[in-house]
Amino acid sequence: VAVGGGIFGGVLGAIIASSGSSDALSSLVAVVQIIAFVLGVCYYIFFWTRFGATPGKMILKLKIVTPEGELISVGQAVGRYFFLILSAITLCIGFMMAGWDSEKRTLHDRIAGTRVIHTE
């Protein structure tokens, strides 16, 4: 997602930069950032609610589920995405929690009511 967004933003930036308008470039950067954010959120929500995992998690045979083992809801996926940001901005302590948590759950999984399991 990031690579595609970077290529898209770079091409559009080059087009606008060649026009010589710095106001247009600033506006474009803002629009591209908003679009990239929305696409990123949609990407995660789609894969988490439809398959229980992003392609990377699928390769590793991991799945995000409810405590009952069901696919997560759209609401849980949205919450998990934003709580994942919280896990990151706390100096990644939210991710490290899985290392000492008895259930191996991260901060964002605990708050969203989800868990990551092995599918094999």
C-alpha positions as CSV (number, residue, x, y, z in Angstrom):
1,V,0.0,0.0,0.0
2,A,2.8,2.4,0.9
3,V,4.8,1.7,-2.2
4,G,1.7,2.2,-4.4
5,G,0.9,5.4,-2.6
6,G,4.5,6.6,-2.9
7,I,4.6,6.0,-6.7
8,F,1.2,7.7,-7.1
9,G,2.2,10.7,-5.0
10,G,5.5,11.0,-6.8
11,V,4.0,11.0,-10.2
12,L,1.4,13.5,-9.3
13,G,4.0,15.6,-7.4
14,A,6.2,15.7,-10.5
15,I,3.3,16.8,-12.7
16,I,2.3,19.6,-10.3
17,A,6.0,20.6,-9.6
18,S,6.5,21.0,-13.3
19,S,3.7,23.5,-13.4
20,G,5.6,25.8,-11.0
21,S,2.7,26.4,-8.6
22,S,3.7,25.8,-4.9
23,D,0.1,26.3,-3.7
24,A,-1.1,23.5,-6.0
25,L,1.8,21.3,-4.8
26,S,0.8,21.9,-1.1
27,S,-2.8,21.1,-1.9
28,L,-1.9,18.0,-3.8
29,V,0.3,16.7,-0.9
30,A,-2.6,17.2,1.5
31,V,-5.0,15.4,-0.8
32,V,-2.6,12.5,-1.4
33,Q,-2.0,12.1,2.3
34,I,-5.7,12.0,3.0
35,I,-6.3,9.5,0.2
36,A,-3.4,7.3,1.3
37,F,-4.7,7.3,4.9
38,V,-8.3,6.3,3.8
39,L,-7.0,3.6,1.5
40,G,-4.8,2.2,4.2
41,V,-7.7,2.1,6.7
42,C,-9.9,0.4,4.1
43,Y,-7.2,-2.1,3.2
44,Y,-6.9,-3.3,6.8
45,I,-10.6,-3.3,7.5
46,F,-11.3,-5.2,4.3
47,F,-8.8,-8.0,4.9
48,W,-9.4,-8.3,8.7
49,T,-13.2,-8.6,8.3
50,R,-13.2,-10.6,5.1
51,F,-10.3,-13.1,5.7
52,G,-9.2,-12.4,9.3
53,A,-5.7,-11.5,8.1
54,T,-3.8,-9.3,5.7
55,P,-1.8,-11.1,3.0
56,G,1.3,-10.9,5.3
57,K,-0.5,-12.6,8.1
58,M,-1.9,-15.1,5.7
59,I,1.6,-16.1,4.6
60,L,2.6,-16.5,8.3
61,K,-0.6,-18.5,8.9
62,L,-1.9,-16.0,11.4
63,K,-5.5,-14.9,11.8
64,I,-7.2,-12.1,13.8
65,V,-10.3,-13.4,15.6
66,T,-12.8,-12.6,18.4
67,P,-12.3,-14.5,21.7
68,E,-14.9,-17.0,20.3
69,G,-12.8,-17.6,17.2
70,E,-15.0,-15.7,14.8
71,L,-14.0,-13.1,12.2
72,I,-14.0,-9.6,13.7
73,S,-16.7,-7.0,12.9
74,V,-16.2,-3.8,11.0
75,G,-16.4,-1.9,14.3
76,Q,-13.7,-4.1,15.9
77,A,-11.5,-3.7,12.8
78,V,-11.8,0.1,12.9
79,G,-11.1,0.2,16.6
80,R,-8.2,-2.2,16.2
81,Y,-6.7,-0.1,13.5
82,F,-6.8,3.1,15.6
83,F,-5.7,1.3,18.7
84,L,-2.8,-0.1,16.7
85,I,-1.7,3.5,16.2
86,L,-1.9,3.9,20.0
87,S,0.4,0.8,20.4
88,A,2.9,2.4,18.1
89,I,2.9,5.9,19.6
90,T,3.5,4.5,23.1
91,L,7.1,3.8,22.0
92,C,5.8,0.5,20.7
93,I,5.2,-0.7,24.2
94,G,1.7,-1.7,23.0
95,F,3.3,-4.2,20.6
96,M,5.9,-5.4,23.2
97,M,3.1,-6.4,25.6
98,A,2.6,-9.6,23.6
99,G,6.0,-10.7,24.9
100,W,5.0,-10.7,28.6
101,D,1.2,-11.1,28.3
102,S,0.0,-14.6,29.3
103,E,-2.3,-14.7,26.3
104,K,0.3,-13.0,24.0
105,R,-2.1,-10.2,23.2
106,T,-1.0,-6.6,22.3
107,L,-2.5,-3.5,23.7
108,H,-4.6,-2.9,20.5
109,D,-5.9,-6.5,20.7
110,R,-6.8,-6.2,24.3
111,I,-8.7,-2.9,23.8
112,A,-10.4,-4.1,20.5
113,G,-11.4,-7.5,22.0
114,T,-9.4,-9.4,19.4
115,R,-6.6,-11.9,19.4
116,V,-4.1,-13.3,16.8
117,I,-4.0,-17.1,16.5
118,H,-2.0,-19.6,14.4
119,T,-4.2,-21.3,11.8
120,E,-2.1,-24.5,11.6
